[in-house]
Amino acid sequence: MFFKRTFILPFLKNNLPGKHGPVKPLIPNFDIVASCLNAAFYLSHDIRRDTSVFLLFKEKDIGNLCLKFIGRDLRRFQPDEHSILGLIRNSIIKFKNLAKILEKDQKVQLYPGLFAFRSSLSEILSKLNKSDYQILYPSKKGIDVRNVNFSQKIAYIINGESLMDETIQEIVCTKGVAIHFGGILPRADIQIILLHNELDRLELKRLSSSL
């Protein structure tokens, strides 16, 4: 069994650097955004085709905005921070230019494998839950990642406590599985790498046992 992997990265504001300084309105921790996308997709000589990423944040003019990256279709995606942030910045600008003529829930493809649409974190989680995704989230009180009984389709949410309203908490707490990676919760990109490593190990183990 090969896993279908989805990572959800919720951020509140935009703090991406532009050619002449920060782009306003501003996403915090833009270096973390780039590191997380790099960790989610990049192998040594290829891109993970089985992985998708939802990058969510709030824009002053258009509200909740989601950029969805689909690994199997990505083309304009380079591993360096400058290129990743440039891609995100250009995507924000393109979507904001199109937003006035788009329907409220309309999804638009900005680049191969990169879509933009209006959506909140709770809406994304609800849709994934209805599509039988196993919702995972980090917690020191969770199950050791090496002992988790993974479903074929998993969605891992990087904690965004400032975005955890009652609806999100209900979905995460009642439908989600808390996991941990050791005594100390590592930073977001390391969490992604460790989860990938465990899923890779399980895939290899099952493949070997089937030979």
N, C-alpha and C positions, 0 to 999 in steps of 0.2 A: 504493500500500500504506500502510495506517495502522498505526501501532505500538501494541501492547498493552504498557503500561508498568507495571512493578512495582518498588517500592522497599522494601528491607529495612533496618530500623533496629534494630540490636541494642544493648540497654542492660542493665546488670547489676542495678542497684538502683533503687528508687523514691524520688525526692526531690521529689515533687509537693507544692506548698503546699496545705494545707487551710484551712478557715475560721479555725482557731485554731492555725495553725502547720503544719509539715510533716506529711504523712500517713506513718505507719509501718506496715509496713516500707517503707524508703525506696528512684526511678530518678535517676541523676545527670544534671546538665546539662538540667534540665527546660526551660530557655529554648531549648536546641538542639532538643529534641523538638518544641516548638511551631513553631519556625522551619522545621524540616524538613517537617512536615505542611503548613504554609502554602505552602512552596515546591513541594511535590509536587502540591497540588490547586488552588491559586488562580490564576485568570486575572483580568483586570481587572474583568470583569462576570459571571463564571461559574465553575464548577468543572470541572476536567478529568475528563470522564466515562470516559476511556480508561485511567485510572490507579488502581492499588491500592497500599496500603501495609501492610506487616507491621511492627508495633511489638512487639518482643520484650524481655522482661525477666524477672527472677526475683523471685518473691514468697516470703517465708519460709514461709507457711502452705500454699501450693499448688504451689511449684516453678516450672517454666518456664511462662510465660503469654504468649499472643500475642493482640494486638488487631489485627484485620484491617479496614482501611477500604477500602470499594469505592466509587470515585468516582461511578459511574452511579446509585447508590442513596442516596448521602449526603443527609440532610436537616438534622439538627441539627448543623451545622458552620459556625462563624463564623470569620473570619480573625484576630481578635485573640487574643493569647496567653492572656488570662484565660479566654476561652470554651473554647479548645482544651484547656487544662489542666484546666478544670472537667469537660469531657466525658470526658477520660481518667480523672480521679479518680473520677467517678461510675461509670464503666464497671468500674473495678477493684473498687469497693465492691459493685456489683451482682453481678459474677461471683463474688466471694468468698462472698457470701450464698447463691448458687446452687450453689457447688462441691460441697457435701456431698451433694446429691441428683443430681448429674450423673455420667454414666459418665466414665471416665478420659479418653477421646478425644472426648467429645461437644462439638459446637460449638453455641453459643447466640447468637442475635441479641439484642443489648442495645438498639440503636437502629437506625433505618433505615440500612442501609449499614455498620453497625458490628457485627462479630462478635467473640466471645472464645472461646478454647479453649486447652487445654494443649498446648504444642509447643515443641520446642527449635529452635535455629537450624539444626542439621544435618538435622533432619526436614523443615523447610521447604525447605531447599536441595535435598534429595533428591527431594521431590515436584515441585518446579519443574523440576528437571533431567529427570525422567521425563516431564514434560509438554512437553518440547521448548523450554523457556525457555533463552535464551542468558544465562548468568551473567556479569555484568560486575562488576569491582571496581577501586577506584582504586589506582594505583601509579605512581611517578615513572618507572619503567622500562617502563611500558605503551605502548600505541599511542595516538597523538594521537586525541582523540575525533572529529576531523574526518575521520579516515582509517579509521574502524572500519567493517567490513562487518556492519551490524546485521541480526539476524534480526527476524522480525515480532513475536515475543514476547521481551521482554527483562526481566531482573531485575537490578537494580543493588543491590549490598550496600555499605552504608556500613561501613567497617572498624570492627570491634569486636575488637581484638587480644586482649582478655582472654577473649573467647568462642571464640577460634580453637583448638579442640581438634584432634586428629589427623584425625577424620572430616571436619570442616569444611575443614581445610586440603587434604585429598585431593580433595574436591569442587571447591573453588575453584581449586586449582592445576592439576588435570587437566582439568576441564570449563570453567573460567572463562576470560574474556578480560580482561587487565589494560589499563586505559585511563588516560590522563592528560589534564589540562586546561591544561597549560602547565608552566613551570619550577617553580612552587610549588603544592603541593596545597592547594586552597582549603578552607575549612571546609565542613561537611557540607551545609548548606542551599544554598550556592553551587554545590556539585557537582551537586545536583539541578537547579537552575535552568539551569546550563550544558548538562547532558545533555538536558533538555527542549528547550532552544533548538536544539540540533543536530538532534534528532528532528523538531521542527517545521519546520526548514529543509528537511530531506530530504522530508518529506511535501508541503510546498508545491512543491518542485522537481518531484517526481513528478506532482503534480496538474497543474502548469502544462504539463509535457511531454505529458500525455495529452489536453489540449484541442486 
